[in-house]
């Protein structure tokens, strides 16, 4: 550092007595070279301004060191020659001990194998926006389908229909579903209507029908709103709303 090989001592709050050679190339807005310094000796700090030269100026005031800027002879950032395996530009100057550090240099994996970087002080979020002329109409009423391919959407719709059918099918056999609870109520209720119905069923060997028209215990378990019944429509709707993470106001049973 500063032409020497010994590391600074202490806690790094002062670099008094050190003279740093800092590699630099013009790179607006990071580093500007003043027009009056073109074609002259550009080592003076007065010839440079911009983000990074301003940071170095503030560090110099805090750490009390002197410095000069060193512009590479080829005016390049630094690239590795694949044949000679030698670096040019500012990277070559650092490896050849011509500079102590550089302030205008992007980070990449190849360079980091030869030199050390500090933490980034600037990240460029700029992007290029171009216009692509398309023969298709600019109006697309099905833009919401673009995240997935058509085959994926068909698979999702098919799964919703199949799972809705299976949910409804098993609900019919569940003692906790609306249909199962009605059948259970009709089998254990002791009112006149249910006793007569069970007698007719036994005589005719038929199944229970028109379950929604009976009272007594059946009326207690009969749903007030068809939305609470786990029908095929409600099953498919419940699964579809769950797919888009919306949920429903009621939970059919």
Secondary structure as the mmCIF struct_conf table of DSSP 4:
data_model
#
loop_
_struct_conf.conf_type_id
_struct_conf.id
_struct_conf.beg_label_comp_id
_struct_conf.beg_label_asym_id
_struct_conf.beg_label_seq_id
_struct_conf.end_label_comp_id
_struct_conf.end_label_asym_id
_struct_conf.end_label_seq_id
TURN_TY1_P TURN_TY1_P1 UNK A 2 UNK A 3
BEND BEND1 UNK A 5 UNK A 6
HELX_LH_PP_P HELX_LH_PP_P1 UNK A 7 UNK A 9
TURN_TY1_P TURN_TY1_P2 UNK A 10 UNK A 11
BEND BEND2 UNK A 12 UNK A 13
TURN_TY1_P TURN_TY1_P3 UNK A 16 UNK A 17
STRN STRN1 UNK A 19 UNK A 23
STRN STRN2 UNK A 27 UNK A 27
TURN_TY1_P TURN_TY1_P4 UNK A 28 UNK A 30
STRN STRN3 UNK A 31 UNK A 31
STRN STRN4 UNK A 32 UNK A 33
HELX_RH_3T_P HELX_RH_3T_P1 UNK A 35 UNK A 37
TURN_TY1_P TURN_TY1_P5 UNK A 38 UNK A 39
BEND BEND3 UNK A 40 UNK A 40
BEND BEND4 UNK A 44 UNK A 44
HELX_RH_3T_P HELX_RH_3T_P2 UNK A 45 UNK A 47
STRN STRN5 UNK A 48 UNK A 49
BEND BEND5 UNK A 50 UNK A 50
HELX_RH_AL_P HELX_RH_AL_P1 UNK A 51 UNK A 63
TURN_TY1_P TURN_TY1_P6 UNK A 64 UNK A 64
STRN STRN6 UNK A 66 UNK A 70
TURN_TY1_P TURN_TY1_P7 UNK A 73 UNK A 74
STRN STRN7 UNK A 80 UNK A 80
TURN_TY1_P TURN_TY1_P8 UNK A 82 UNK A 84
STRN STRN8 UNK A 87 UNK A 87
HELX_RH_AL_P HELX_RH_AL_P2 UNK A 89 UNK A 95
TURN_TY1_P TURN_TY1_P9 UNK A 96 UNK A 97
BEND BEND6 UNK A 98 UNK A 98
BEND BEND7 UNK A 100 UNK A 100
STRN STRN9 UNK A 101 UNK A 102
BEND BEND8 UNK A 103 UNK A 104
HELX_RH_AL_P HELX_RH_AL_P3 UNK A 109 UNK A 112
TURN_TY1_P TURN_TY1_P10 UNK A 113 UNK A 114
BEND BEND9 UNK A 115 UNK A 115
BEND BEND10 UNK A 121 UNK A 121
BEND BEND11 UNK A 135 UNK A 136
BEND BEND12 UNK A 138 UNK A 138
TURN_TY1_P TURN_TY1_P11 UNK A 141 UNK A 142
HELX_RH_3T_P HELX_RH_3T_P3 UNK A 143 UNK A 145
TURN_TY1_P TURN_TY1_P12 UNK A 146 UNK A 147
BEND BEND13 UNK A 148 UNK A 148
HELX_RH_AL_P HELX_RH_AL_P4 UNK A 150 UNK A 173
TURN_TY1_P TURN_TY1_P13 UNK A 175 UNK A 176
BEND BEND14 UNK A 177 UNK A 177
HELX_RH_AL_P HELX_RH_AL_P5 UNK A 178 UNK A 188
BEND BEND15 UNK A 191 UNK A 191
HELX_RH_AL_P HELX_RH_AL_P6 UNK A 192 UNK A 204
TURN_TY1_P TURN_TY1_P14 UNK A 205 UNK A 205
HELX_RH_3T_P HELX_RH_3T_P4 UNK A 211 UNK A 213
TURN_TY1_P TURN_TY1_P15 UNK A 216 UNK A 216
HELX_RH_AL_P HELX_RH_AL_P7 UNK A 217 UNK A 221
BEND BEND16 UNK A 222 UNK A 222
BEND BEND17 UNK A 224 UNK A 225
HELX_RH_3T_P HELX_RH_3T_P5 UNK A 226 UNK A 228
BEND BEND18 UNK A 229 UNK A 229
HELX_RH_AL_P HELX_RH_AL_P8 UNK A 232 UNK A 243
TURN_TY1_P TURN_TY1_P16 UNK A 244 UNK A 245
BEND BEND19 UNK A 249 UNK A 250
#
